[in-house]
């Protein structure tokens, strides 16, 4: 089925009912009025509180744990250590390198050693202080350079390199020999904290013997179920996971959901009573996963015409204490190394390196932010060396239908980056914009492009499921395992259902994901929530629609092809007079014994890759984005203000333009924070900035002016209405666009982010235009 | 973050009663807005057994002018200061500084007197109050005294008040015509942020000649500081752009800030010069300088 042609081929209509229109989200009012329920809202007063006892050392052997002093405190109910874990004491995501509770050694400041379960928060904190852990500190490695030295202390047995990646395509020797100019440099990108408004939270309720329910913030209820069952040593069907509305996630809760839910579940099962674990901000910033830092050595060359002839890229990813998602992250950086350009000669090497610091993990952009920061800085510099306009050089190399990616993947359709870049240059009047000085303030302009493979890579099976029930009163119940994190993907599913069934949006109730009843949609990550989950929704809706049309055709006495479903009514096309309202139609389905429920399932086209060369089909489709940014740099203080952003994105098909704009605006703020503001400072592995006071994120006052979003629609054949994911691609291009604009303004490049005022001030001191 | 520790809460309804409590209790702090006190208590940076809630002391509310002196009661919130036409008219530099304090929510809750008594070296209202010669009226059961605002600062988060004393109002003298003042702040974003450095300047002009100058800097030392050397250099001089540039550069060697997570000492020194220059230039223009 050509899912991008549902309108023409299945619905037989010329125009959309709700798809492509900006609608008010059905959950908006509850959220604005504070009625929406998040995890902590489910926790009754007097529920037991779980507190994690954490290592104060970056690297230490555990010689002994004495829990007795804690158990003697009146409010403390129990203290759990590794020996109390009934299942396997291991919760590593990609590699089995992350003990759930440590009893041998700890690998970062914050590594969990015990769980105190107490009657209230005060007792829990006192209990955690009272647990006596005897540590024998080990020498630690606090950066990747140290970690890679001969004889460096080992974070894990088997060496400090967790894994490596590579691509070999064409011949870089030949490529560089054709180059007129070659640029080589190092690009460093730092940790970034997600700073979601709602910190990590879980509430676990034991349900008799052999069952536990956990309500929590997360991005993948079925992954959480798997990890909780694994820790408890139980079967999957003994664990029920409910994803409460989640107050921001950005990837962070994909990793933290299982860690937090499993701790609450263990406490509840061990005590036989409900237990809650809610992180405070300090714990969240100091001990939860962060954007992986990366150091990218990037060499690229271009010929006289501005064609990029070769790239030689070397990526060192800092894992922190555990690999977590590093294999997928590093692979993504490796696979996207050239940026959205066709380059025939590429050599890419990557390594993920352990250090004794807080572990990295999922975060919007997933490696592509750091990679594009390097790649797009290089492209600008090649243009500069050649005396060519940076937009022009990009257009000479840009991916088009028929082009091949860094991994030699043929892109046969849905490649809209050329249009994004052309339109964004036009809208910003790129060719006539000039840097200008006003007192100490200098204005500059920069451009950035990006591409981002949607969903999971290489040969990982990728599928999604959803279910839809037509209730007796004509209302609909929609179930998806795709999570609402603020981004609105499930609302997008409902719009797809509404379009196909002709049901009013308000008649579709999206249920909270619950592993006891919701189909497994796989995770809400990789910008796959709408594309994969929404296509499963389309499959469910198409199946139910067929039955509704069949019954309606019989009731209306017309051929099935002439039945029109819209506004919650069935009618004969062109004869809107005689209608059957959905309550009546629903009742008829039930009376006739026609199933009113359907299960949708969708699998992505197969992908594959050659581990020797790194070549193959890595992602089923890519979303493309381009941004132009105007900055103003104060040359006396180094303060950089992002004044205006012109965003463009090829989204395949906009299911809801307003939601897309919301994603872009939010991502731009997050990108501004990453580029010029957010700075997680550590000393000896201790996070020194564990809160909003000193981990500074952009506020409303730092929000730039936005030009209208340019939405390019190059539909993807294998997703509902042709839609592609937008959440992650939205952050990538703005980061290099800002640094390129800073260069345009003041002639300095900060290859080490964040380009804070102080850093920029120092760089200008060293040599400004 | 730990839960707030327990304490005894006292709610006097008159100043006399409050001062009596402050004198009698051993480990005591007054609370008004609580925007600084409560986080300090939660972090165990302050431990107290008794809290005296002064919000019932209606006599400490409001902004008035008496014999030319602007009087701001200790319970006046930062929002009230920001929105007061009297403050805008008589002490616009204070209004400018208060607009930089915290967020709308903290300004609604926190008080001007609290911003001073908390004695943060980065308090945004401090440099502004210092350059316009503001004083605090301090009461205790022992009596009443007036203290220049800069003398209320004893060290980082330490004020010079006796345990039994309360600031009851902030007094701002009438500023002569031909004078002007300005406030400048550098934070790590455009709002809701602690100062990396802040500065205020006050100039009184007689034609082209500067007859009085006061300059204050915050977040640069253990307390907000005045810069008497620079002030002296301005007095009696014509303030040409070159003179301003030269004397503001002198700040570099006059201050001795620390490195912390917000900025390096060297950047703070550099920014002290920039902010002093900008504040002087603005104050000069407001004083009708060169006219």
Interface residues (C-beta under 8 A of the other chain):
Chain A: X120 X121 X122 X125 X280 X281 X282 X636 X637 X639 X641 X677 X681 X688 X689 X693 X694 X696 X697 X698 X699 X700 X701 X702 X756 X757 X758 X761 X762
Chain B: X1 X2 X3 X186 X188 X189 X190 X191 X192 X193 X194 X196 X261 X262 X263 X264 X267 X270 X271 X274
